[in-house]
Amino acid sequence: MESQRVVVVVEDAAAARTALQWAVGNFIRGGDSITLLHVCPPARSRRKRRRLRLGGFQLALAFKDLCNGIAEAKVEIVVREGELGETVVATVNQLGATTLVVGLHDKSFLYRAPSPYTRVRSLGCRVLAVRQHATARDGFLNADLTQIETISLHIPPPKIPFPMFTLPLGVIWRRSKRRK
């Protein structure tokens, strides 16, 4: 089998950790390349920017511990700065990822787009969105998987508005002569 390049969005949310646990247990195989991507919000001061990057890197290191059970998997950490949705899309396309794994929660970047499909359609890979349930029984991970299809739909080009009548209005409204 061919090795995959999987990008996992690292966020400070339980759903993101659940998504990675689900992917490690059900989807990622030995020999795959895993990229843990954390996106920091933009900051003006240099000190705050450095603190945000360091916090993001430490969070990604905590996520990396979940990947240690996979034999021969290459794990890398990428910390970027910018708006979450745009930066994730740009990084996934730049890395040439085959799969994006996202934890769905109330403030997920997939929900913040003007249309959720505009952001997903600009990705060149499949998107696996995992939502965590509130209850877990007997230590088992209880999660839902949603695969968001990224097949390009055929959307017809927008219609060019043509005037209904090419004649000037004076010609249309001209009175005809009365016949006697």
C-alpha positions as CSV (number, residue, x, y, z in Angstrom):
1,M,0.0,0.0,0.0
2,E,1.0,3.5,-0.6
3,S,2.0,5.7,2.3
4,Q,-0.3,8.7,3.1
5,R,0.5,12.2,4.2
6,V,-2.0,13.0,7.0
7,V,-2.3,16.5,8.4
8,V,-4.0,16.8,11.8
9,V,-5.2,20.2,13.1
10,V,-4.0,20.7,16.6
11,E,-6.3,22.9,18.7
12,D,-6.8,23.4,22.4
13,A,-10.1,21.5,22.3
14,A,-11.1,18.0,23.4
15,A,-12.5,17.3,20.0
16,A,-9.1,17.8,18.3
17,R,-7.5,15.2,20.7
18,T,-10.4,12.8,20.0
19,A,-9.9,13.2,16.3
20,L,-6.2,12.3,16.6
21,Q,-7.0,9.3,18.8
22,W,-9.6,8.1,16.3
23,A,-7.2,8.6,13.4
24,V,-4.3,6.8,15.2
25,G,-6.6,3.9,16.1
26,N,-8.6,3.5,12.8
27,F,-6.9,5.3,9.9
28,I,-3.2,5.9,10.2
29,R,-0.9,3.0,9.3
30,G,2.8,2.4,9.8
31,G,4.9,4.2,7.3
32,D,2.5,7.1,7.0
33,S,3.7,10.7,7.4
34,I,1.8,12.7,10.1
35,T,2.0,16.4,10.3
36,L,0.6,18.1,13.4
37,L,-0.5,21.6,12.4
38,H,-1.1,24.3,14.9
39,V,-2.1,27.8,13.8
40,C,-1.5,30.7,16.1
41,P,-3.6,33.9,15.8
42,P,-1.7,36.9,14.5
43,A,-0.1,39.1,17.2
44,R,1.5,42.6,16.9
45,S,4.1,42.4,19.7
46,R,7.1,40.2,19.2
47,R,6.9,38.9,22.8
48,K,3.3,37.8,22.4
49,R,3.9,36.2,19.0
50,R,6.8,34.2,20.5
51,R,4.7,33.1,23.5
52,L,1.8,32.0,21.2
53,R,4.2,29.9,19.0
54,L,5.8,28.3,22.1
55,G,2.4,27.4,23.5
56,G,1.3,26.0,20.2
57,F,4.5,23.9,19.9
58,Q,4.0,22.6,23.4
59,L,0.4,21.6,22.6
60,A,1.6,19.8,19.5
61,L,4.2,18.0,21.5
62,A,1.4,16.7,23.8
63,F,-0.4,15.5,20.7
64,K,2.8,13.8,19.4
65,D,2.7,11.5,22.4
66,L,-0.5,10.0,21.1
67,C,1.3,9.1,17.9
68,N,4.1,7.1,19.6
69,G,2.2,3.8,19.3
70,I,2.5,3.8,15.5
71,A,5.5,1.9,14.2
72,E,7.6,3.6,11.5
73,A,5.3,6.7,11.3
74,K,7.1,10.0,10.6
75,V,5.7,12.7,12.8
76,E,6.5,16.4,12.2
77,I,5.2,19.5,13.9
78,V,4.3,22.7,12.0
79,V,3.4,25.9,13.8
80,R,2.1,28.7,11.6
81,E,0.7,32.2,12.3
82,G,-2.5,33.5,10.6
83,E,-6.2,33.1,10.3
84,L,-7.0,29.5,11.1
85,G,-9.1,28.5,8.1
86,E,-7.0,30.2,5.4
87,T,-3.7,29.0,7.0
88,V,-4.9,25.4,7.2
89,V,-6.0,25.4,3.6
90,A,-2.7,26.9,2.4
91,T,-0.5,24.6,4.5
92,V,-2.4,21.4,3.4
93,N,-2.1,22.4,-0.2
94,Q,1.5,23.3,0.2
95,L,2.4,20.0,1.9
96,G,0.5,18.0,-0.7
97,A,-1.5,16.1,2.0
98,T,-3.8,13.2,1.1
99,T,-6.0,13.6,4.2
100,L,-6.9,16.3,6.7
101,V,-8.1,15.2,10.1
102,V,-10.1,17.8,12.0
103,G,-11.9,17.7,15.4
104,L,-15.4,19.2,15.1
105,H,-16.5,21.5,17.9
106,D,-18.7,24.5,18.3
107,K,-15.9,27.0,17.2
108,S,-14.4,24.8,14.4
109,F,-12.9,26.8,11.5
110,L,-15.1,24.7,9.1
111,Y,-18.2,26.4,10.5
112,R,-16.8,29.9,10.3
113,A,-16.6,30.1,6.5
114,P,-19.3,32.0,4.7
115,S,-20.2,28.7,3.1
116,P,-18.6,25.6,4.7
117,Y,-18.1,24.1,1.3
118,T,-16.1,27.0,-0.1
119,R,-13.2,26.3,2.3
120,V,-13.4,22.5,1.9
121,R,-13.6,22.6,-1.9
122,S,-10.3,24.5,-2.1
123,L,-8.5,21.6,-0.4
124,G,-7.0,19.0,-2.7
125,C,-7.5,16.1,-0.2
126,R,-10.2,14.3,1.7
127,V,-11.3,15.8,5.0
128,L,-12.1,13.5,8.0
129,A,-14.1,15.5,10.6
130,V,-14.5,13.7,14.0
131,R,-17.0,14.9,16.6
132,Q,-16.6,13.7,20.2
133,H,-19.7,12.6,22.1
134,A,-20.2,13.9,25.6
135,T,-20.2,10.4,27.1
136,A,-17.7,7.7,26.8
137,R,-18.4,4.2,28.2
138,D,-15.9,1.8,29.8
139,G,-12.9,3.8,28.6
140,F,-13.8,3.4,24.9
141,L,-13.6,6.3,22.6
142,N,-17.1,7.3,21.5
143,A,-16.8,9.5,18.4
144,D,-18.6,10.1,15.1
145,L,-16.8,10.3,11.8
146,T,-17.9,12.5,9.0
147,Q,-16.1,12.3,5.7
148,I,-16.5,15.5,3.8
149,E,-16.4,14.8,0.1
150,T,-14.1,17.1,-1.8
151,I,-15.0,15.9,-5.3
152,S,-15.3,18.9,-7.5
153,L,-19.0,19.4,-8.3
154,H,-19.8,20.5,-11.8
155,I,-21.2,24.0,-11.3
156,P,-22.3,25.7,-14.5
157,P,-20.7,29.1,-15.1
158,P,-22.8,32.1,-14.1
159,K,-25.2,33.3,-16.8
160,I,-24.3,36.5,-18.5
161,P,-27.3,38.9,-18.2
162,F,-28.5,39.7,-21.7
163,P,-31.1,42.4,-22.3
164,M,-34.5,41.0,-23.2
165,F,-34.9,43.4,-26.1
166,T,-32.0,44.9,-28.1
167,L,-34.3,47.6,-29.4
168,P,-34.3,51.0,-27.7
169,L,-37.4,51.7,-25.5
170,G,-38.6,54.4,-27.9
171,V,-39.1,51.8,-30.6
172,I,-41.1,49.5,-28.3
173,W,-43.4,52.1,-27.0
174,R,-44.0,53.9,-30.3
175,R,-47.7,54.4,-31.0
176,S,-48.9,52.9,-34.2
177,K,-50.9,55.1,-36.6
178,R,-54.6,54.6,-36.5
179,R,-56.0,53.2,-39.7
180,K,-59.2,54.7,-40.9
